[in-house]
Amino acid sequence: MLEKNKPSPWTFLIGTVIWTWTVLGLTFFTGQNYLQFPTVLLTLTGGLGPLFISLALIKLGYWDKELDKTPFQFIHRVLNPLTLEFKWYLYVIILVLLLRITPILINNYLSNEVVFFDIGPMIFILIGVIIGGMEEIGWRAYALEGLQRKVPIILASFIIGFFWAIWHLPLFFMEGTYQSQLGVGTTAFWSFNISILVGSPIYAWLYNKSGRVAFVVVLYHALGNLSGELFISISVINLVVELVLALLLTTYSWKWMKKKVNL
């Protein structure tokens, strides 16, 4: 049963998947690349599902009024870079570079090559940075904040990771997307989806360790997508490195990661 003045993370998770699958499903009937007009309007509308659903729920009263009284206040707080201590900017940059460069160094060592960069089109970079950052307004600032009050943080992170992965599935069937190039059922397909699941605890760690400052995950997601368009990607090695890092951070912080958030 929904309770006013409290987050409704399950409504968000289910509603976001339904929204995005429905809207992106309409792109199949246009016969266009996902960036062609007017299909691009559907692409953006579907991709911003986490933002739209979270704001709608807040507007309807399903949010903690002690945090934000209106959707505008919520957005202002989440996207305000001044809420984040300077050291966390450094931590995020180091974390992103570690996750991107370590797999490349391993691959270069194994293949006796020296390759680092594989810069994608500027439009891919812009979409990745903007949409990626905006996603976190819903996934972590709204859903994680609400869900980790009901279940342990680590479990909340995996639940969100599961929904986050299936939320991406329509992209594998849309002409021109990065996901469509990976294919369905391939090794790269499974690496992509599993990496979303195992990477979700890293987001939870950043969010909670920074004092539940949502801008840290907005920054992390945006820079992660940016680096993904700048550096070469080796899916399986990337997954292993991300898994190791997630295990290290979770083990290091297990004492509080296994608990619910008490307000």
N, C-alpha and C positions, 0 to 999 in steps of 0.2 A: 504494500500500500504506500502510495506516495505521500510524503510529509512536506508541507510547506516550510520554508525557511531552513531547509536542509538540502544538501546536494542529492541529486538522483542519478548516480553514475550508471546504473543498469539501463535506465531510460536513455541516457546519452549514448551508451555503447550500441545498443540495439537500434536506436533511432538513426545514429550516424551511418551505420552499415546500410540500413534500408535506404536512406537518403542518397548516399553516394552510389550504391549499386543501381538504384532506379535512374538517377540522372545520367550516369555514365553509360548505362544500358541504352539510353536513347541515342548515343553517338553511333551505335552500330547501324542505325537506320539511315544515317547521313551518307555513308560510303566515303567519308573524307578522313584525311589525316587529323589527328586530335588537335593540331594547332591551326588548322584551316578555319576560316570564318564561314559559317557561324558556329561550327562544331566547337571551336575554342571556347565559346561562351558556356557550352554545356560542360566542357572539361574543367573550367574554372569553378563553375557552380557546384559540380560534384566534388572537386578537390577541396573546396572550402566548407564541406559538410561539417567537420568537427567544430569549426568556428560558428557556423549558423546554428547548429543544434545547441551548443553550449549557451549561446546568447539568448536563444529562445527559451531555454529552461530557466535561465536567470530572470528573464523578463516575466515569466509565469510564476516566479516566486520560489523556484526549487534551487535555492542557494543559501549560503550562510550570510545573513545580513550583517554579521559582525565583520566580515571580510569586505564585502561590497554591497551597497544598497541598490545599485543599478547596473545594467550591462556596460554602460559607459565607464563607470568607476572600475569595473572588473577589467575591461580592456586597458584602461589607463594604467592600472597597477601592474598587469601582466607584461605590458610592453614598455614599461618605464625602465630604462637602463640604469637609472640612478638608484634603484632598489637593490642592485647587486654590488657587493664589495669588489674592489678592484682585483683582489687576489683570485677571485673566481673567473675573471676574464682570462687570466694567465692559465689557470687550471684547465679551463675548457679548451683553449688553444693547444696546450700540451697534450691533452687527451685526444683531441681530433688528429693531431699530427702523429701521435703514437699509433693510433688505430689505422692510419693511412700509410705511413711510411714503413712501419715494421713489416707488413706483408710484402711490400715492394722489395725491401732489402733481402728478405728471405728468398723471394722468387728470383731476384738477380743473382744471389749466391748459388742457388740450385741450377739456374740456367746459364750461368756465366755471361749474363748480359748486364748492361747498365741502362735501364729504361725507367724513367720516373713519371713523365708527363704524358697525358693523353687528353688534351683540352677539348671539351665538347663545344657545341655551338652556344653563342651568347644567350640565345633564348632559353636553352636548357638550363643554363646557369641561373638566370633570373627566376625562372619558374621554380627551380629546385630550392633556391634560397627563400623566396617569398612564401610559396605554398608550404614548404617544410617548416618554416618558423610559425606560420599561422596555424598549422596543425596542432601545435603544442598548446594553444589556447584551449583546445578541447581535450586532447588526450591526457595531458598531465595537469594543467592548471585547474581544469574542472574535474575530469574523471578520476585521476589519481588522487587528487585532494579528497574527493568524496569517498572513493572506494577504500582507501587505506584507513578510514575511520571505522570501517565495518569489518575488514579482514586484515591480517598481517601485511606489512608493506611489501614483502617479497612476493606473497601470493597476489596482491593487487597488481604488482608490476607484470606478472605473467598473464593474468587475466586480460589486462590492457594490451599486452603484446600479442595475445591470440587474436583479439578483435582487430588490432592494428594490422596484423598480417592479412586476415581475410578481407579487410577493408580495401587492401591494395589489389585484390584479385582481378577486378575488371580491367585494370591497366594492362594485364597480360594479353588481352584480346582487342586492344585498341591500336589501330594502325599508327606506327611511328613512335610509340613510347619506348623508353629504355627497357621496360619489362617485356614488351612484345619481342624485343630482340633476344631476350634470354630464352624465350620459348616456354612452353608448359610441360612440366614433368621432367625437365632436364636437370642436370646437376646444379646448374646456375639458378634454376627456378627454386629448388629446395634450399640451396645456400642462402638465397635472398630472403625467403620466408622464415627460415630458422634463425637467421641473423637478426631479424626483427624481434623474434621471441626472446632470444638470449641477450639482445642488446637492451631490452626494456628495463631490466634491473639497473643498468647504468644510468638511465634517465631518472629512475626512482632514487638512486643514490645521490645524484646531483641535486635533485629537487629538495630532498630532505636534509642533506648535509649542508646545503647553503642556507638553511633556515626556512625552507618552503618558499623560496623566491622563484617565481615562475619564469622570470626572464632568463634564468640560467639554462633552462631546457629549450627555450626559444632560440637562444644563441647557439647552443650545442647542435640542435637539429639543423639550423640554417648553415652553420659552418661545416657540418658533416656533409650536407648535400653539395655545398660549394667545393669542398675538397674532392668529393666523388666525381665532379666534372673536370677537375684539374689533374688528378693523378690517375695512373693506371689502376685497374681493379682486378684482383685475382680472387675470385669469389670464395673458393674453398679455404685458401690461406687467410683471407679476411675474416671468415667465419671463425676459424680456430683462434686467431688472435683476439677477436671480440669475446669469444667464449672464455678464454683464459682471463682476460681483464675483468669480465663480469664476475667470474668465480673469485678472483682476488679481492675485488671491492666488496662483494657480498660476504665473503668469509671474514674479511677485516671488520665489517660493520654488522656482523650477524646478530650481535646482542640487541640492536634496535631494529634491524631489518625484519626480525621474526615477530615483532610486536605491532599492534595497531597504533595509530596516532591518537593520543589522548589530548583533548583540547582543554 
